[in-house]
Amino acid sequence: MPSLKTLRLRIRSVKSTQKITSAMKMVAAAKLRRAQEAAEAARPYTERMDRMVGSLAKSFADAAGAPPMLRGTGSDQTHLIVAYTTDRGLCGAFNSSIVRQVRTMAHALRRDGKTVKILCVGRKGNELLRRDFGNAIVGAITGLGRKVMVYSEAQAVAAKISEMFAAEEFDVCTVVYNRFKSAMTQIVTAQQLIPLPVPKADEAAAAKGPQAVPIFEPDEDDILAELLPRNLAVQLFRALLEHAASEHGARMSAMDSATRNAGDMIDRLTLILNRSRQASITKELIEIISGAEAV
């Protein structure tokens, strides 16, 4: 059994850890509120823009002059997976769930004979995926959202992806991130960005007969050339906002659990300390009484 001094030092150490985890929980909770508001405010705009561009894709994807981001390269041999993870740990299973999804997708694509490339956004994803997919990692982007998530950071990621697509380094691009649902729940989401997925035909709309044909001013080539790169940046920005809110929620939950576990450990160690101290006192009393009787 550990000595009384060792138990006191251990209790003191656990109490110090509990103070740290409690402080981190409060910081994450304060950041979560702002991040959640930003993510929820961005959803209507990004969803509407996604529907609008998807409608254009449905109308013009098969056209001869459609932009490459809309119609693709004509092949799906090379896939780029953009993995959104964090730069810091202490957020429970947040990063491992993303890495698990990326591994599942990569193994499935390789079984089908496809080439897989991975762009890691966040230091943890690069560290966790390097062992199994070191040759497939084509880049790592770190330091996003250190103070607050801004649109220019999503534009930088979009510019990197656009450059790779223009250089014909991949055919299909999919981003994997955690979508925020609540502080306790984050949903792993895989969203294809390039080529833009064409929405399925709406049976209700088809039953109404021919639909209106949009008229573009200026022509559709100029509009799509401007709209598609912007939609890519907007969808990546939405993923960043959802990712940030999910990270703070996961860290708050993880630190709350760590604080409660530290409290339970302090209670157990205190009980052991009291029992050991009582046993030591009892032993000393027995030795004094035995010595007195011997005299």
Backbone hydrogen bonds, N-H to C=O, Kabsch-Sander energy under -0.5 kcal/mol:
donor,donor_aa,acceptor,acceptor_aa,energy
7,L,3,S,-2.2
8,R,4,L,-2.3
9,L,5,K,-2.3
10,R,6,T,-2.2
11,I,7,L,-2.5
12,R,8,R,-2.3
13,S,9,L,-2.1
14,V,10,R,-2.5
15,K,11,I,-2.3
16,S,12,R,-1.8
17,T,13,S,-2.1
18,Q,14,V,-2.4
19,K,15,K,-1.9
20,I,16,S,-1.7
21,T,17,T,-2.6
22,S,18,Q,-2.3
23,A,19,K,-2.0
24,M,20,I,-2.5
25,K,21,T,-2.1
26,M,22,S,-1.9
27,V,23,A,-2.2
28,A,24,M,-2.5
29,A,25,K,-2.3
30,A,26,M,-2.0
31,K,27,V,-2.2
32,L,28,A,-2.3
33,R,29,A,-1.4
34,R,30,A,-0.9
35,A,31,K,-2.4
36,Q,32,L,-3.1
37,E,33,R,-2.0
38,A,34,R,-2.1
39,A,35,A,-2.4
40,E,36,Q,-2.6
41,A,37,E,-2.0
42,A,38,A,-1.4
43,R,39,A,-1.0
46,T,42,A,-2.3
47,E,43,R,-2.8
48,R,44,P,-2.2
49,M,45,Y,-2.6
50,D,46,T,-2.3
51,R,47,E,-2.2
52,M,48,R,-2.4
53,V,49,M,-2.7
54,G,50,D,-2.2
55,S,51,R,-2.1
56,L,52,M,-1.9
57,A,53,V,-2.5
58,K,54,G,-2.1
59,S,55,S,-1.4
60,F,56,L,-2.7
61,A,57,A,-2.0
63,A,60,F,-1.2
66,A,63,A,-1.3
70,L,67,P,-1.3
71,R,67,P,-2.2
72,G,68,P,-2.8
79,H,77,Q,-0.5
79,H,115,T,-3.2
80,L,172,V,-3.4
81,I,79,H,-0.5
81,I,117,K,-2.9
82,V,80,L,-0.6
82,V,174,T,-3.0
83,A,81,I,-0.7
83,A,119,L,-2.2
84,Y,82,V,-0.6
84,Y,176,V,-2.5
85,T,83,A,-0.7
85,T,121,V,-3.1
94,F,91,C,-1.4
97,S,93,A,-2.0
98,I,94,F,-1.0
99,V,95,N,-2.6
100,R,96,S,-2.4
101,Q,97,S,-1.8
102,V,98,I,-2.5
103,R,99,V,-2.6
104,T,100,R,-2.2
105,M,101,Q,-2.5
106,A,102,V,-2.8
107,H,103,R,-2.7
108,A,104,T,-2.1
109,L,105,M,-2.4
110,R,106,A,-2.4
111,R,107,H,-2.1
112,D,108,A,-1.1
113,G,110,R,-1.6
114,K,109,L,-2.6
115,T,77,Q,-2.9
117,K,79,H,-2.9
118,I,136,A,-2.5
119,L,81,I,-2.6
120,C,118,I,-0.6
120,C,139,G,-2.4
121,V,83,A,-3.0
121,V,119,L,-0.6
122,G,120,C,-0.7
122,G,141,I,-2.4
124,K,86,T,-2.8
126,N,122,G,-1.1
127,E,123,R,-2.0
128,L,124,K,-2.5
129,L,125,G,-2.1
130,R,126,N,-1.2
133,F,129,L,-2.9
134,G,130,R,-0.8
136,A,133,F,-0.6
137,I,133,F,-1.1
138,V,118,I,-2.5
138,V,136,A,-0.5
139,G,118,I,-0.8
141,I,120,C,-3.0
142,T,140,A,-0.5
146,R,143,G,-0.7
153,E,150,V,-1.0
154,A,150,V,-0.9
155,Q,151,Y,-2.1
156,A,152,S,-1.8
157,V,153,E,-1.7
158,A,154,A,-2.7
159,A,155,Q,-2.5
160,K,156,A,-1.8
161,I,157,V,-2.2
162,S,158,A,-2.8
163,E,159,A,-2.3
164,M,160,K,-1.9
165,F,161,I,-2.4
166,A,162,S,-2.7
167,A,163,E,-1.7
168,E,165,F,-1.6
169,E,164,M,-2.7
171,D,78,T,-2.8
172,V,78,T,-1.9
173,C,194,I,-3.3
174,T,80,L,-2.6
175,V,191,Q,-2.8
176,V,82,V,-3.1
177,Y,189,T,-2.4
179,R,177,Y,-0.6
179,R,187,I,-3.8
181,K,182,S,-0.6
181,K,185,T,-1.6
182,S,185,T,-2.3
187,I,179,R,-2.8
188,V,186,Q,-0.6
189,T,177,Y,-3.4
191,Q,175,V,-2.7
191,Q,189,T,-0.5
193,L,173,C,-2.7
194,I,173,C,-1.4
196,L,69,M,-1.8
203,E,201,A,-0.7
206,A,202,D,-2.6
207,A,203,E,-1.8
208,K,204,A,-0.6
208,K,205,A,-0.7
209,G,206,A,-1.3
222,D,219,D,-0.5
223,I,219,D,-1.7
224,L,220,E,-3.0
225,A,221,D,-2.1
226,E,222,D,-1.2
227,L,223,I,-2.8
228,L,224,L,-2.5
230,R,226,E,-1.0
231,N,227,L,-2.8
232,L,228,L,-2.1
233,A,229,P,-2.0
234,V,230,R,-2.5
235,Q,231,N,-2.7
236,L,232,L,-2.0
237,F,233,A,-2.3
238,R,234,V,-2.4
239,A,235,Q,-2.2
240,L,236,L,-2.2
241,L,237,F,-2.4
242,E,238,R,-2.8
243,H,239,A,-2.5
244,A,240,L,-2.5
245,A,241,L,-2.3
246,S,242,E,-2.4
247,E,243,H,-2.4
248,H,244,A,-2.2
249,G,245,A,-2.2
250,A,246,S,-2.7
251,R,247,E,-2.7
252,M,248,H,-2.4
253,S,249,G,-2.2
254,A,250,A,-2.5
255,M,251,R,-2.7
256,D,252,M,-2.0
257,S,253,S,-2.2
258,A,254,A,-2.3
259,T,255,M,-2.4
260,R,256,D,-2.2
261,N,257,S,-2.6
262,A,258,A,-2.2
263,G,259,T,-2.0
264,D,260,R,-2.2
265,M,261,N,-2.3
266,I,262,A,-2.4
267,D,263,G,-2.1
268,R,264,D,-2.2
269,L,265,M,-2.8
270,T,266,I,-2.5
271,L,267,D,-2.1
272,I,268,R,-2.3
273,L,269,L,-2.6
274,N,270,T,-2.5
275,R,271,L,-2.3
276,S,272,I,-2.6
277,R,273,L,-2.7
278,Q,274,N,-2.5
279,A,275,R,-2.5
280,S,276,S,-2.4
281,I,277,R,-2.5
282,T,278,Q,-2.7
283,K,279,A,-2.4
284,E,280,S,-2.2
285,L,281,I,-2.4
286,I,282,T,-2.3
287,E,283,K,-2.2
288,I,284,E,-2.3
289,I,285,L,-2.7
290,S,286,I,-2.6
291,G,287,E,-2.1
292,A,288,I,-2.4
293,E,289,I,-2.4
294,A,290,S,-1.9
295,V,291,G,-1.4
